[in-house]
Amino acid sequence: MPPYALDDFAFDLRRAVPPAAIWASSGTATVSQLPGTVCGAGGWFAPPLAAPDSTLTISFDLDGHRLVDAARPGAGNRGLLPAGGTWRPDRIVRRGTYHQYADGRLTSLAVESTLVPAYNSPGYVLTLTIRNRSANTHRIAVHPELAPTQVHDVPLASWGWVPPPPGSGEPVALTHDGLTADLAAEGEATFTIGVQAGAASEADVASEADAANTTRAWESRIALALRRIPVLTSDIPGLEQYYRRSLASGLVCWWDHPGFVTQPFIATSGLDGGALCAYAWDTGGYAPNVLSLMLGDSVLDIIESFLDADLTDRYAIAPDGTGLGVAYAYSGWSLVALTRAAAAERRLDPDLIARLHDVLTALDKRFQPDDQTGVLRDYGDQSNLLEMRGSGWEHVVASPNAERASTLDTLAELSDLTGAALPADELRAAAQQIRTEAIRQLWDDDAGWFRSRYPDGHTELAYSVQAFDVLRSGDYPPEIAAALISHLRPGAFLGEYGVSSVSAEDELHYETADIDWSGAGAYTGEAPQLALTLWQQGEPELAWDVLRRLFWMGEHYPYLPQDHYSDKPGAPASGRRINVIAGLTGAEAILTGLAGVQPNPDGSLHIRPNPVAAGNITLSGLGFRGHTVDITISTDDFEVIVDGQRVSAEPDGTVIAVRPAVSSCGSPNSAG
C-alpha cells in the first residue's frame, strides 16, 4: 500500500491566501477555477494546446427564475453563494449554497462542483451535484456559457517562462449528458459537462469516467513518486502540514506527457502554462536528494536531458528538450548536485561522469576568468545570475564561485567511485584554490561579508542571501562562517514569516516590490535551504528557528508559490507566481537537515538527527537501496531502525544505516 494517498494532500480552500488562482493537474493538462465562483472554470492547458483565455460560467434556471453563480457580496443578493471547497492534486471541489424563504415557500439548494483536468485528452470535466434541502420539489436547468475563444497549438519548444498568450486555432467545444432535472424533496441531481478542443460529437461527450482516469493516473503517480519518501508525523504544530505541502509542490510539477523529452518531465512550474520548461538550476539545486528518491532510475533521464542541451548558452529546456534562455551561472553546480544524489543509489556509468565534466568545462569557458589571478570567474550581470534588480551581486562574486569549487570536488569524488579517470587531484587542488582566492580577494573583514567586484575594479557590499550559499561548498575558516551567520537576525535577514533575500539593513539594495531576489521576501527554496545550510554548519537552534518561520505556508497553500513575503503571510497577488519545484526544498531540509539523512555516492547512508525542544518527530518508511529506514526523534534523543532492527550510533553520534555498496570487483557504489 502506498505511504500516501491523494486525500493526504487535500487542502481546505477557505484557508488559501494570495495568489488566489488555484489550479489542478492531470499530468498532461491543467485547469484553473474561476475565482469567486462555485462552478466556473478559467484557462486551461494541454500541451501543445493552450486556452488561457477560456472561461466557463454557469447559471441555473430554478422553477423559471434565473439563479446566477459569481454572486456579488451585499444584502439582497439572490445568487449562488460560495461556501468553501477542497483542493486535491487531481481536482478542485467547491461548495455553494442558495437558501431563500419567500411567499411562504423555502428554496434551499446545496451545489457542489468538481473540476478535473482530463488525462491524455485536451480539456476538462466539470461535474455539478445539486441537492434539494427542502420538502419542496423543483425543476432545475443548468445553463453553461463558454466564452467564444479558441485553443491554439503552441510548439513544445516555445513553452518557456511566460504562459502562452491567447491565440486562434481549433474551436473549444462544450459537451454534456443532459442539463435538466426534477429535484424531488431532499433529492439530488448530477450533471457532467465537458470542455475540450475540437468539434464535439456524440462520442466525445464527457463522463465521470474521464475524471476517474485522471484520479487513477494520480494514484499511480503518487505510488511511484512517494514509494521511498518517508511519512512524517509530529506533535509540533505546523511541521507535518508544511512537509506535505512541500511534497505536493513537487508532485504538481510532475508531467508524464508522452510527447515530452522525458517521462516524467519535471517542470519548474507549469500549472498556469508558465515555466513549463525545466531549469537545471532549480531542478537539481534545491532538493536533489528528495527528487532523486522520487524519480528512481528516471533521474538519469533527467540528467541526460540537460546534458543534451547547450548549458553554455541556455538556462532551461523546453518540454521537447530544446534549450531556452541564456547561460545561467548556477546550472553546472545544480546538475552536479543532482548527479551526486543519483549516485547514492546506483552505480553511474563513468562515461556519464566524463560527459558531465566536459559540459562543466565548457560552461566554465563561457564565464571568463577575472583579470587578477585568473582563478575566480566573472559570472556576468543579473541575466546570468539570480536577477536582483539593482546593481550589486554581479560579476566576480563569492557565490557561484564557491559552487564551482564544490562541483570540482564532487566531480573528483564521482570519478574515483566510477573509474571515469578524470584528473581528480587537479580538480581538488583547483577547488581549494578557488576557496582561498574567494576569501583573499572578496572577503571584507570589517563588514563580515563578501564583496562583489566589477570588471573595472568597482566593488560593492550587497547583503544578498546568496552569500550564505558559500557555506555549503566546502570548509571555510570558522571565523568567516561565524561572521556570515551573525547577519541572520530579526530586522535584517529574518522576518516573522521567512527570510528576506536581501537584508533589510541594506539600504542600497533592499526593496519591497520584486521580492524573490531583492528583499522583503525570497524565492521559495531559499529559506529552507538556508535552514539546511545551518544544520550542516552545526547551528541546529538557528536552523530550526529559520525553518519554523515557514510553517504557516503549510496551512495556507495547497502547493507552494514561487516566492513569498518574509514580514507578512502571503505572496504577491499579481504576476505569475503559481507553483514552483523549489517548494520541495522544505522536505529536503527536513529529511537531510533536521533528520540528518545523508545519502553518499559510495552507496552508504549516514543519519545524524537534530532533536529540537519543540516536540517529537517520526519519519517512517524511507527507502534506500532496498532497505527500509524509520527515524524517531524526541526532544533530546533519537532512534534509527533499519529493516526492523535498531542501529546504534557511532562514537561521533552518526548512525551508519547502510554500509558502502561494494561491487563484485571490489569497487564501491554498485547497484543496490
N, C-alpha and C positions, 0 to 999 in steps of 0.2 A: 504494500500500500504506500503511495507517495507520501512524503513527510508533510507536504502542504497541499491543500485543496483550493479551488477557486474562491470559495467563501471565506477562506482565511485572509483574503485580500480585499474583502468588501469594505466599503467606506461610506459613512453617513454623509450625504451631500449637504446636510444642514450645517456641517462644521467647516465647509470649504471656505477658504479666503482667496483673494485675488492671486493669480489670474483666474477669472470666473469661468472661462471656456473649459468645458470638460469633454474629453474625447474617449472613445473606446476603440479597440483594435481587434482585428481578427488574425493578424499576422500577414495578411495580404491586402487589407483595406482598413481605413479608419473613418469614423464619422463623429460629428460633434452634436451635442444637444443645442437647441436654440435657447439662449439664456432667457429666463423669465417666463418660460412656458412649461406646461405639464407634458405636452405631446410633441412639440415642434422639433424639427431636425435642421441642422445647418449644413455647412460644407462637408464634403467627403472626398476621399482619395482612394483610388485603387490602381496604383502604378502599373502601367504608364498613364492611366486615365486620371484626370483631375476635374473636380467640380467644386471649386472653392466658393463660388457664389450661389450654390444651390441652397434653396430653403424649402422646407415643407411645413406648412401651418395647418392646423386642424381646428375646425369648429363643428358644432353639433346642432342638429335640429331636434328639439325636445318638445314633443306634442305641438309642433307648429311654431315654436319660439326658438330663435337663434341663441345659442349659448357659445360664447367665444372663449378661446384659450388666450393666454397672454393678457389677462385682465389687469388693468391699471389699479394701483392702490387707491384707497379712498372710500368714504361712506357711499352707500348706494350702489356699489359695484355688483353687477349681476353676472359676472363671468366665472369661469372655472378658476379656482384659486390654488396656487401651488402649495403643497403640504409636505415637501421633503422628498427624499429618494435615496437610492443606494447605487454606488458605482462598483462595478467589478471589471477586471481587465477585459472581459468579453462583452459587456453590456452596460447600459445606463438605464436604471429603473427609476421612474419618477411617479409621485403620487399627487393627486389633486382632489379637491372637494368642492361640491356645489350643494348648498343647504339653504333653502328658501321656504318660508311659510307665507302664503298669500291667499286671500279669499277662501280661508278655511281649508286649504289644501297644502300638505307638506310635500315638497320635492327635495329629495336627498340622494345624491349620487356620489359614489367613490370611483375615481378614474385612476387607473394605473397604466402607464405606458412603459414598454420595454423596447429600447433602441439597440439594435445589434448589427454591426457591420458584417457583410457577407464574407465567407471564406472561399477563396478561389473563384470569386464572381464579383463583378464591378457593381457595387451598390450596397443597400442595407435593407433591413427588415424592421418595421415598426409594428408592434403588437399592442392593441388597446383592449383593456378589460374594464368594462363598465358595470358596476354593481349598484343595484337599486336598494337603498337602505330604508325605504318606506313601505307602507302597506298598500300604496297605490300602484297602478300599472302605468307604463309609459311606452310611447312609440318613439324610438330614437333613430336618427340617421347621422352618419359621420360624413363630414364634408372636408376632404383633404384638398389643399390648394398647393400645387407645386409651382414654384417660380419658373418663368419661361426662360430658363438658362440651358446651356448645353455643356456636355462633358467633352473635354478635348484631350487628345493624345500628346503627352509630353515625353520625348525620348528619355530613356532611363539615364542617359549621360547628362541630362540637364537638371536632374533633381539635386540642387545644391543647398546652400544655406537658406535662401529665401523661398517661401512656398510658391508654387506655380500660380500665376495670376489667372483670372478668368480668361476664357477663350472660346472659340467656336469649334464645333465638331459634330459629334453624334447627339441626337436628342436624348433627353432624360425622360424615361418612361415611368409611369405610376401604375402599379397593378394592385388588385385587392381580391378578396374572396367573398365580397358582399358587404354592403355598408349600412344596412338597415336591420332592425331587430325590434321585437316586442319584449319589453322588460316586465316580467311578472313581479309581483310583490316579493321583495327580498331575493329576486333573481339577478342573474348577470348575463352579459353577452361579451363575446370576444371577437375582435376584428383584426385581420392581418393585412398590412399594407406594405408593398414592396416598392422601392425606388432603385432603378437600375439604368445602366447605359444601354442605348439602342431602342429600337421599336419593340413594343410589348406584343406578345401573343398569348394565347391560352396556355401554352406550355410554359410560359415564363412567370406565371402567377406565383408570387412569393408565398411561402408557407412557414409554419413554425419549424418544419424540418430544416429549413435553411438556417434559422437561428441555432438549431441544435447542432448543425455542422460546425459552426463557429465555437460553440461550447466544447464539443469533442476535440477540436483542434487545440483549444487552450488546455484542456485536461491533459492531452498528450504532451504539450509543450512544458507545462509545469512539472509533470512527472519526469521528463527528460532533463530539464534545466536545473531542477532543485533536488534531484535524487541524492546528491552528495553534499548539499548545503545543510548545515545543522539547523535544527529548530531551536529558537531561543525562547526561553521562559524566564521571567524575572518578577520580583516583587518591587522593583524600582520603578516608580511611576514614569511612564513615557518611553522607557527603553525598548520594550517589546514592540510597540507600535512603530517607533522610529525604524527599527530593524526591518520590519515587514514593509514599510513604505519604501525603504531603500531597495529591497529586493524587487518590489513592484516596479520601481523606476528602471531597473534593468530589464525586466520582463517586457515592458511596453516598448522597448527599443529593439526587440527581437522580431525579425521578419523571416518567414520561411517561404518567401515568394520564389516560385520555380524559375523565374527569369532573372533573378539576381545573381551576382558573381559567386556568392557563397550561400549555402543553406545550412544553418541560419546566417543571415546578414545582420550585423549589429550596427544600427544607425546611431548617430549622435543624438538625434531627437526623433522627428518624423511623424508624430501624431497629427500635427496640423499641416503636413506636407513639407515643412521646412526642416533643413538639416537632416533629411532622409539619407544624406551621404554619411560616410564614416570617416572621422578624423583619426589618424594614427595617434595623435596626442591624447585625446580623452578615452579612446578605446583601450589603450594599453597603459596610460599614465596614472590612472586614478584607482582602479580596482583590479589589478592584473590577476591576483590570486583567486578572488571570488569569481571573476569572469572565466578564468581557466577551469575552475571547478564546474561551472555551469555548462561550459561548452564541451568538455571532454575532448576527444580527439579532433573535433571540429575546430579547436583553437588553432591547429596547424594550418587549416584552410584560410582562416582569417589572417594569420601572419603572412602566408604566401600571397594573398590578395594585395597586401600593402607592398610587399617586395616587388610585385609585378608592376606597380605604379611607379612613377618617377618622383620619389620624395625629394629629389634635389630641386624640384620646381613646383611641387604640389603639396598641399596640406591634407587633402582628403581624397577619398574615392567615391564616385557616384555608385548607385546600386549595380550598374553593369561593370564596375571596375575601372571606369575612366577616371583619370586623375583630375582633380579640381583645385583651383586656387593658386597660391604662391608657396614658396618654401617656408616651412614652419620650423623654428629653432628647436622645438621640443619633440619633433617627430621621431628622430632616431632613438633618443633615450626611451621614449614610450614604447617603441616597438621592441627594443631590447628587454625592457621590463616585462612585457607580455611573454617574450620568448623564455626568459628565465623562469617565469611561473609555469609555463608549459613543460619545461624540462624536469620539473619536480615529479611529474607523474609518468613520464615516458622517456625512453632514450631517443634523443634527437639525432637526425642524420648529420654527420659532420659537414656535408655539402650545404645544408641549411645554414649552419653557423658561418661557413666561409662566405656564403652569399650575403648573409646579414652584415658581415664585416665589410664586404665590398660596397654595399649600399651606404653604410655609415661613413666609409672613407669618401665616397662621392659627395655625400651631404656635407661632410667637413670641408671639402674643397669649395662647396657652394658659399660657405661663410669663411671669408678670408682671415688669415691671422692678423692680429693687430700689429701696429708698426713699432712696438717696443721690443719684446723678446721673441715674438712670433709664436708664443706658447698659447696665449689666450686668443679666442676667436671674437671677431666683430660680428654680432648677430643681427645687424641691421636695425631698421626702425620698427615702429609699432606694427607694421603689416606682417613682419616676420616673427614678432613676439606675441605677447598676450593683450595687446590693444588697450593699454592705458591711454586715455585721451590726451593728456598733457605730455610734454616732453619730460624725460627723467630716467626711466628704467629702459635704456636703449643702448645699442652698440656693444661696447665691451662691458659685460655685466657678470656678476658672480653666478647668477643663475640665468641661462643654462650652461655656462662654462663648467659649473660643478657637475651638472648632469652628464656632460661629455666625459668627465673623469670617471663617473660611475659606469658609463657604458663601456669604457675601455677595460675596466676591472672585470665587468661581467663577461665581456667577450673572451677575456683571458681564461676566466673560470669555465665557461662553456667549452672553450677549445680544449682545455685539459680533460674535461669529462667525456667529450665526444671523439677526441682524436682529430680535430679539424686542422691541426698543425698551423695555427696562427702563431705569430711571434709573441707569445704570452708575456715573456719577461719585458719586452719592449713596450707592450701595451700597459702593463702595470707601472713601469717607470714613467711613462708619459702621463698616466693618470695622476701620479703623485706630484709630478712637476706642475700640472695644471693647478692642483690644490695649493701648492706652495706659492705659485705666481699670483693666484687669485688673492691670497692674503697679502703678499708683498705689494702688489700693485693697487688693489682696490679697497683694502680694509682701512677704515678710518677709526683709529683707536679712541679719539676723543668722542666721536659720535656713537661708537659701539655699533657700527653699521658698515655695509659695503657701499662704496661709491660706484657709480657707473661713469664710463669715460667715452667721450665722443671722439671721432677721428682727428679733430683739430686740437685735442687736449682738454677741452672743456669737461668738467666733471660736475656731477650732481649727487646729492643725497636724496634719493627717492625712497620713502619708507613704505615700500611695497611688500605685501605678504609673500611675494616671490623669493625674498631673501631667506625665508625660513626653509625653502626647498634645499638650500645649500647643505643643511644639516643631514639630509638623507643620503648624501652622495659619498660619504666616507668619513673617516676620523678627522676631526678638526680640533685644534687646541681647546681645552676646556674653557679657557677664559673667553674665547670667541663665541663659543656656544652659549655661555652664561650671559655675555653682553647682548647677543641677539634675543635670547629668551626674556631678558629683563624688559624688553619693549612690549611684552604681552601683558597688558594691564587694562583695566576698565578706563574708558575715556581715550584710549589710544587705539589698539587693535581689537580690544574685546568690547563687544556690545552685549546687551542683555539677551539678545536673540541670535547671536552668532559672532562672526569675525568680520571686521572691515578689511577690504582688500588693500586699502591704504590707511595708514594711521591717521586718526582724526587730529592728531597733533601736528601733522604735516600740512601747513597752510599753503604750500606751493602746489601740491599735487592732489590733495583730498577734495572730492566733490560729491554731490548727492544725486546727480542726475543719471549717470551711467554707472551702475553700482557694481557690476561684476568684477572690474579690474581697477576702478578709480576711486573707490571709497564708499562708505555708508552701507556697505553690504559686500557680498562676494559671490563668485561662481560657486555653485552648489557643492562641488567637490573639495573646495579649499579648506573649509573649517574642519571637516572630519579628517582630511589628510594632515592638517596641522596637528590635530589630536594624536594621530598615529605617529607622526614625527616625534612628538613629545614623549610618547611611550617608548619609542626606540631610543630616545636620548636619556632615559632613566628619570623622567619627570612625570610620574604617574598621577600625582594630585592635580597638577596643572593640565595634563592631558584630559583627565575626567572633567575638570572644570570647563574646558573648551567644548567637549562633546555634549555635556548635559545641557548646554545652551541651545542645542538644536532639537531637543525632544519635542518642542511644540510643533515642529513640522510634521511629525508622525500623526498628530491629532488633527491636522488641518489641511493636509493634501492627500489626494488618492495616490499620486506619484509626485516626485519632487521636481520643481521647476528649474529652469536654467540658473537662476540666481535668486537671491532673497536679501531682504534688509537685515542689518545687524542690530538696529536700535528699536525696531518695532516688528511685530509678527506680520509677515506678508511679503509679497513680491510686487514689483511694479505692475499695475493693471494694464498698461499699454505695451505694445511691442510683442514680438513673438517669443514668448518665454515659457512654452507649454511644458515640455518634459526634457530630460537630459540623461544620457548614460552615466554621467558623473554622479548621479544620485546613488549609484551602487557603492560609492566611497564610504557611506555610513556603515554598511555591512562589512566592508574591508577593514575599517578602523576597529570595529567591534571584534571581528574574528582575529585579525593579526596583531592588533594593538591591545585592546582590553583583555582578550583571551590569550594573547601571546602565541598564536599559532604561526609557526614558521615553516612552510614547505621549502625544502632546499633542493637545488639542482642535482645533488647526488642521490636523490630519492629518499632522503631521511625526512622525518617530521619532528621538529622540536616544538615544545609547548612550554611557555612560562607565563601563566596568567598574572594579572594585576588586580588583586582584590580591591574593592572600594568600600568605604564605610557606608555608602548609601543603601546597600542591600545585597541580595543574593542573585546569582545568575546561573542558569544551566543551558549549555549548548549540547544538544543531543543529535547523534546521527551524522557527524562529519565523516564523509567517505574519502579515503586516501589510499590509493594503491591496493584496493581490495580489503582494506581494514575499516572498521567502524570505531570511531572515537567519540567518547562522551566526556564533557568537561563540566565540572561543578565548581563554582567559585562562591565562597562565602565571604563574609566581611573581613576575615583575617586568615583564610586558608583556601586551598583548592584541592581537587582530586581529578585525576585523569584515568579513565577506563578505556582500554583498547581491547576490542573483541571480547568484552565481558570480564576482563582481568584488570585489576588496578596496577598501574605502573608507578613505581617510586621515582622521586626526583633525584637527580644527580647532586653532588655537593654544592654546586653553584645555584641550585634551585630549578634547573631546567629538566623537564621530562622528555626523554627521548622516546617518543611514542612509536615511531617506526625507524628502524635502523637503515643505514645506506643500502640502496639496492646494489646487487653485485651480479654481473652477467656471467655466463659460462666461461668466458675468457679471463674473468677476474677483474674487469674494469667496472667502476660504479655506474649507476644510472641505467640499468637495464629496464626493460618494460616491466611494469608491475601489474 
